[in-house]
Amino acid sequence: MKITSLCYIENNNKYLLLNRNKKENDENKGKYIGIGGKFKEGESPFDCVKREVFEETGLKIESPIYKGIVTFVSDQYGTE
C-alpha cells in the first residue's frame, strides 16, 4: 500500500488545485487534485505535506491542519 499526503490550500474560499498533465501513465492524468505525494522514509505527515507543497507549488506552509485519513482502493492502481 502506498502512503501519501494530500493537502488542500484554501484562501478566501478558493482552493489551489493542480492539473495533472505531465506524466503519460499518471492515474490522475487530466484531473484537478490537491497537492501531495509519497512519504519519504522516516518522514512525519506534517513534514511530508510541507515538503510536497513546496516542491509542487513553491509555497512554504508553516502549520498544516491535520484533518484525517483517506483510503483509496482501486483494482487498477492499488490501495493508497
N, CA, C and O of each residue as an XYZ file, in Angstrom:
320
protein
N       0.849     -1.177      0.000
C       0.000      0.000      0.000
C       0.893      1.238      0.000
O       1.855      1.320      0.763
N       0.565      2.198     -0.861
C       1.288      3.464     -0.896
C       0.803      4.351      0.249
O      -0.393      4.403      0.535
N       1.732      5.044      0.899
C       1.394      6.024      1.931
C       1.732      7.402      1.373
O       2.888      7.683      1.058
N       0.726      8.256      1.251
C       0.921      9.564      0.648
C       0.235     10.651      1.472
O      -0.594     10.373      2.339
N       0.599     11.878      1.180
C      -0.057     13.032      1.799
C      -0.980     13.682      0.769
O      -0.816     13.499     -0.437
N      -1.939     14.435      1.263
C      -2.853     15.176      0.403
C      -3.205     16.469      1.120
O      -3.620     16.448      2.279
N      -3.040     17.596      0.434
C      -3.246     18.896      1.060
C      -4.126     19.767      0.170
O      -3.911     19.857     -1.039
N      -5.115     20.404      0.780
C      -5.941     21.384      0.085
C      -5.632     22.748      0.683
O      -5.826     22.962      1.879
N      -5.155     23.666     -0.141
C      -4.815     25.010      0.311
C      -5.981     25.925     -0.032
O      -6.374     26.047     -1.192
N      -6.532     26.573      1.009
C      -7.697     27.439      0.855
C      -7.316     28.867      1.201
O      -6.603     29.119      2.172
N      -7.805     29.798      0.389
C      -7.607     31.218      0.648
C      -8.834     31.961      0.129
O      -9.139     31.900     -1.062
N      -9.531     32.653      1.008
C     -10.733     33.410      0.628
C     -11.764     32.541     -0.090
O     -12.316     32.934     -1.118
N     -12.015     31.361      0.463
C     -12.989     30.414     -0.097
C     -12.642     29.924     -1.501
O     -13.522     29.488     -2.243
N     -11.354     29.996     -1.869
C     -10.867     29.449     -3.131
C      -9.800     28.415     -2.809
O      -9.054     28.563     -1.841
N      -9.729     27.360     -3.629
C      -8.788     26.272     -3.381
C      -7.773     26.164     -4.513
O      -8.105     26.305     -5.690
N      -6.528     25.910     -4.122
C      -5.462     25.684     -5.088
C      -5.439     24.196     -5.439
O      -5.241     23.351     -4.566
N      -5.640     23.883     -6.708
C      -5.594     22.507     -7.193
C      -4.580     22.420     -8.327
O      -4.303     23.411     -9.003
N      -4.037     21.244     -8.528
C      -3.087     21.004     -9.605
C      -3.764     20.220    -10.722
O      -4.504     19.271    -10.461
N      -3.511     20.617    -11.960
C      -3.988     19.863    -13.114
C      -2.875     18.907    -13.501
O      -1.812     19.330    -13.954
N      -3.121     17.618    -13.321
C      -2.095     16.613    -13.604
C      -2.041     16.363    -15.099
O      -2.982     15.817    -15.675
N      -0.928     16.765    -15.740
C      -0.857     16.609    -17.190
C       0.551     16.296    -17.702
O       0.763     16.276    -18.914
N       1.526     16.051    -16.807
C       2.903     15.840    -17.274
C       3.258     14.383    -17.527
O       3.872     14.071    -18.547
N       2.886     13.489    -16.626
C       3.284     12.086    -16.751
C       2.284     11.330    -17.624
O       1.073     11.423    -17.427
N       2.810     10.586    -18.586
C       1.948      9.879    -19.546
C       1.058      8.829    -18.881
O      -0.126      8.736    -19.205
N       1.605      8.039    -17.959
C       0.834      6.948    -17.335
C       0.334      7.308    -15.940
O       0.192      6.428    -15.092
N       0.071      8.566    -15.695
C      -0.394      9.046    -14.396
C      -1.856      8.649    -14.204
O      -2.700      8.941    -15.051
N      -2.153      7.980    -13.081
C      -3.541      7.584    -12.811
C      -4.451      8.794    -12.634
O      -5.672      8.666    -12.731
N      -3.874      9.969    -12.374
C      -4.658     11.193    -12.211
C      -4.546     12.136    -13.403
O      -4.942     13.298    -13.316
N      -4.013     11.642    -14.508
C      -3.810     12.490    -15.697
C      -5.121     13.163    -16.108
O      -6.160     12.514    -16.231
N      -5.044     14.478    -16.316
C      -6.203     15.247    -16.748
C      -7.123     15.683    -15.625
O      -8.099     16.391    -15.870
N      -6.835     15.277    -14.400
C      -7.688     15.621    -13.262
C      -7.096     16.794    -12.494
O      -5.889     17.034    -12.527
N      -7.962     17.511    -11.807
C      -7.536     18.535    -10.858
C      -7.544     17.903     -9.476
O      -8.559     17.363     -9.038
N      -6.413     17.973     -8.794
C      -6.301     17.308     -7.499
C      -5.601     18.224     -6.498
O      -5.006     19.238     -6.861
N      -5.693     17.834     -5.227
C      -4.960     18.531     -4.181
C      -3.471     18.262     -4.312
O      -3.038     17.487     -5.165
N      -2.703     18.904     -3.468
C      -1.245     18.822     -3.507
C      -0.785     17.721     -2.562
O      -1.324     17.581     -1.464
N       0.202     16.941     -2.976
C       0.711     15.901     -2.093
C       1.567     14.910     -2.837
O       1.847     15.064     -4.026
N       1.977     13.884     -2.111
C       2.814     12.869     -2.713
C       3.278     11.855     -1.692
O       2.809     11.835     -0.554
N       4.201     11.018     -2.112
C       4.667      9.896     -1.286
C       5.546     10.354     -0.128
O       6.341     11.285     -0.253
N       5.378      9.673      0.999
C       6.225      9.901      2.165
C       7.634      9.393      1.869
O       7.802      8.376      1.197
N       8.638     10.097      2.366
C       9.999      9.577      2.378
C      10.168      8.794      3.679
O       9.460      9.045      4.654
N      11.102      7.851      3.693
C      11.318      7.013      4.865
C      11.584      7.872      6.106
O      12.431      8.765      6.086
N      10.840      7.586      7.190
C      11.017      8.281      8.457
C      10.374      9.658      8.519
O      10.519     10.356      9.523
N       9.671     10.061      7.478
C       9.082     11.396      7.415
C       7.725     11.418      8.112
O       6.928     10.494      7.952
N       7.461     12.466      8.880
C       6.160     12.622      9.534
C       5.141     13.139      8.521
O       5.528     13.689      7.491
N       3.838     12.973      8.795
C       2.828     13.513      7.891
C       2.982     15.028      7.671
O       2.817     15.514      6.553
N       3.297     15.762      8.734
C       3.451     17.209      8.595
C       4.665     17.557      7.747
O       4.601     18.460      6.912
N       5.769     16.850      7.953
C       6.968     17.105      7.148
C       6.723     16.760      5.682
O       7.173     17.473      4.785
N       6.011     15.666      5.447
C       5.715     15.245      4.079
C       4.868     16.284      3.363
O       5.190     16.682      2.243
N       3.806     16.721      3.987
C       2.915     17.663      3.305
C       3.602     19.011      3.097
O       3.399     19.646      2.063
N       4.406     19.457      4.053
C       5.124     20.720      3.879
C       6.127     20.625      2.729
O       6.252     21.555      1.933
N       6.841     19.499      2.642
C       7.803     19.295      1.565
C       7.106     19.223      0.209
O       7.528     19.876     -0.745
N       6.043     18.432      0.124
C       5.322     18.270     -1.145
C       4.710     19.587     -1.616
O       4.759     19.895     -2.807
N       4.138     20.364     -0.708
C       3.571     21.659     -1.088
C       4.667     22.545     -1.665
O       4.464     23.193     -2.692
N       5.821     22.578     -1.018
C       6.911     23.408     -1.523
C       7.410     22.900     -2.878
O       7.616     23.692     -3.798
N       7.605     21.589     -3.003
C       8.105     21.029     -4.269
C       7.149     21.291     -5.428
O       7.588     21.577     -6.542
N       5.853     21.195     -5.174
C       4.874     21.286     -6.255
C       4.376     22.697     -6.531
O       3.868     22.967     -7.619
N       4.513     23.610     -5.558
C       3.962     24.957     -5.749
C       4.957     26.075     -5.456
O       4.760     27.202     -5.910
N       6.017     25.790     -4.710
C       6.945     26.838     -4.285
C       6.475     27.566     -3.040
O       7.159     28.467     -2.556
N       5.296     27.182     -2.506
C       4.767     27.812     -1.303
C       5.325     27.129     -0.058
O       5.516     25.913     -0.041
N       5.583     27.912      0.977
C       6.017     27.371      2.268
C       4.863     27.484      3.245
O       4.415     28.585      3.565
N       4.381     26.338      3.718
C       3.315     26.350      4.723
C       3.943     26.030      6.071
O       4.833     25.184      6.165
N       3.483     26.703      7.102
C       4.080     26.560      8.429
C       3.312     25.605      9.323
O       3.917     24.782     10.009
N       1.992     25.701      9.327
C       1.190     24.936     10.282
C       0.016     24.252      9.593
O      -1.125     24.691      9.737
N       0.283     23.180      8.845
C      -0.846     22.479      8.217
C      -1.766     21.906      9.289
O      -1.317     21.543     10.377
N      -3.048     21.828      8.975
C      -4.037     21.304      9.923
C      -4.424     19.897      9.492
O      -4.954     19.692      8.400
N      -4.153     18.928     10.364
C      -4.475     17.530     10.094
C      -5.987     17.353     10.147
O      -6.632     17.762     11.112
N      -6.551     16.741      9.103
C      -7.999     16.537      9.030
C      -8.414     15.078      9.093
O      -9.560     14.791      9.436
N      -7.523     14.145      8.775
C      -7.910     12.751      8.840
C      -7.175     11.875      7.848
O      -6.218     12.300      7.201
N      -7.643     10.642      7.743
C      -7.046      9.640      6.863
C      -8.068      9.258      5.798
O      -9.240      9.030      6.095
N      -7.606      9.192      4.566
C      -8.437      8.760      3.440
C      -7.767      7.554      2.816
O      -6.556      7.562      2.594
N      -8.535      6.523      2.534
C      -8.001      5.339      1.867
C      -8.644      5.228      0.490
O      -9.868      5.180      0.366
N      -7.810      5.188     -0.537
C      -8.285      4.988     -1.909
C      -8.061      3.519     -2.258
O      -6.947      3.011     -2.131
N      -9.106      2.844     -2.693
C      -8.998      1.440     -3.070
C      -9.301      1.333     -4.571
O     -10.338      1.797     -5.044
N      -8.372      0.712     -5.305
C      -8.524      0.588     -6.742
C      -7.991     -0.761     -7.201
O      -6.894     -1.165     -6.816
N      -8.761     -1.449     -8.015
C      -8.284     -2.701     -8.615
C      -7.188     -2.420     -9.650
O      -6.330     -3.267     -9.900
N      -7.225     -1.252    -10.235
C      -6.290     -0.913    -11.299
C      -4.981     -0.338    -10.759
O      -3.914     -0.676    -11.272
N      -5.033      0.518     -9.742
C      -3.843      1.215     -9.263
C      -3.393      0.804     -7.875
O      -2.378      1.311     -7.399
N      -4.087     -0.073     -7.221
C      -3.704     -0.488     -5.874
C      -4.290      0.424     -4.813
O      -4.952      1.417     -5.116
N      -4.037      0.071     -3.578
C      -4.572      0.834     -2.447
C      -3.575      1.892     -2.021
O      -2.365      1.665     -1.993
N      -4.115      3.052     -1.690
C      -3.272      4.165     -1.257
C      -3.873      4.766     -0.005
O      -3.328      5.725      0.543
